[in-house]
Amino acid sequence: MRLFDLSLQLNGFNIQKAKSVLSTIQAKSDKDFQLYVEDQKKAIILYHLAHNPFYKTLGKAIDVEDWDTVPILTKRHLQHPLEQRLSTDYTPDTVYKNKTSGSSGDPFIFAKDKWCHALTWAEIMNRFGWYGIDFNHSKQARFYGIPLDKKGYYKERLKDYFSNRYRFSVFDLSDTAFEKALSKFQVTHFNFINGYTSAIVQFAKFLKRKNIILKRVCPSLQACIVTSEMLFDADKELLETQFGLPVINEYGASELDLIAFQNPQNEWQVNSETLLVEILDVNNKVLPYGEEGRVVITSLYNKAHPFIRYDLGDIGILSEESTLRKPILKKLTGRTNSIVVLPSGKKAAGLTFYYITKSVIEDDGNVSEFIVEQTLIDHFIIRYVSVEALKPDKKDKITSEIKRYLESGIKVSFERVPQLKRTKAGKLKQFISKL
């Protein structure tokens, strides 16, 4: 077995079986595919009503024969310790656990059963395969964050080794850091770039200033995949020009799966094999293709934790050309993170604050929402909603972490508020720059 597949298998994710099942789903006729989706919708609801006390409480009025009776699940519903949300067949030790980035302002710890997570990887590998990318052989240049604590740092580096990738940290987007990155591209046979949109765009701007086309520096590169944040047309054009590569737009949510992926026909194709994606109006009614509304998603396989009609907080449109088998995402609003600019001139991605606030956003239900606002070049305000006010030692820890990740000389203020201001789409931007 190949190294990446082997690492998944050793961690309890049956990737070979998952790939086989995904192929079977994709081979179904249109009629059988429709039956498959209806069967999975009913099966996942029945499972959680029978085995998940948390969901049973929410779904008292569900009629399994009437999808409209299934309640909308929001991130607010999930602001409880994970143990209270797990199905009875699972424990924190028998599931895949992770934490959402908090880009919506409502971070929480979530779980997937290992079979569901194996299917997630099968889906990702299938989509990347559209562009000749094989996780077992293709070398990845990864623009992501990395924990600075020793245990978390080496854990991620070990994962990078088994995943055949090299990580460029988004915590430092200075020209000095990009010079080092460029040197790495000169001596490494990278096959693709993957990571946060804003950080990769900053790298492209650096290359533009240097009048460098990355493909000429690293001829083995095949594609660039951006994720986690909005990709605007101007930025896509910049990336394509400075990288000399096709730029592929990915839309995903860590608690769910890969949601949509740009196919070779330049369509943002929605994952219909393991997810059900709906666009709803303000009254929770499904909108026709072509109309704008809230993105609500059902994970068809996650038995460990219910994500049934789960409101992501995004606004989107499914194209009029969509079908049940092949939904096409026409438009998405949200997922934009600004760039942090510091007194020294150093820059960092807005998602940096996900890593910094890990120490505060614990799964104890205290801090339910937060945003970070940069009001001056050296001043940040953290506004948060919580059961109890943050204690002085906790504030000191956060301030210390911000200075450790970014730089000294930064002032941090804290403001506990009853609620946070949302965008018209109902979302909270985790980082807001007032500069």
Salt bridges, closest charged atoms under 4 A:
ASP5 OD2 - ARG2 NH2 3.84
ASP5 OD2 - LYS19 NZ 2.97
ASP30 OD1 - ARG325 NE 2.89
GLU38 OE2 - LYS41 NZ 3.25
GLU65 OE2 - LYS42 NZ 3.13
ASP89 OD2 - HIS51 ND1 3.63
ASP106 OD2 - ARG422 NH2 3.32
GLU123 OE2 - ARG127 NH2 2.90
ASP134 OD2 - ARG2 NH1 2.61
GLU156 OE2 - LYS159 NZ 3.33
GLU156 OE1 - ARG167 NH2 3.01
ASP160 OD2 - ARG157 NH1 3.89
ASP160 OD1 - ARG165 NE 2.49
ASP160 OD2 - ARG167 NE 2.89
ASP175 OD1 - ARG209 NH2 2.55
GLU179 OE2 - LYS210 NZ 2.82
GLU267 OE1 - LYS326 NZ 3.00
GLU273 OE1 - ARG127 NH2 3.01
GLU278 OE1 - ARG309 NE 3.04
GLU292 OE2 - LYS331 NZ 3.30
ASP311 OD2 - ARG294 NE 2.93
ASP314 OD2 - ARG335 NE 3.27
ASP314 OD1 - LYS427 NZ 2.56
GLU320 OE1 - LYS330 NZ 3.35
GLU362 OE2 - LYS394 NZ 3.27
ASP363 OD1 - ARG85 NH2 3.50
GLU369 OE1 - ARG76 NH2 3.11
GLU369 OE2 - ARG422 NH2 2.56
GLU373 OE1 - ARG383 NH1 2.99
GLU388 OE1 - LYS391 NZ 3.91
GLU401 OE2 - ARG404 NE 3.09
GLU415 OE1 - ARG383 NE 2.87
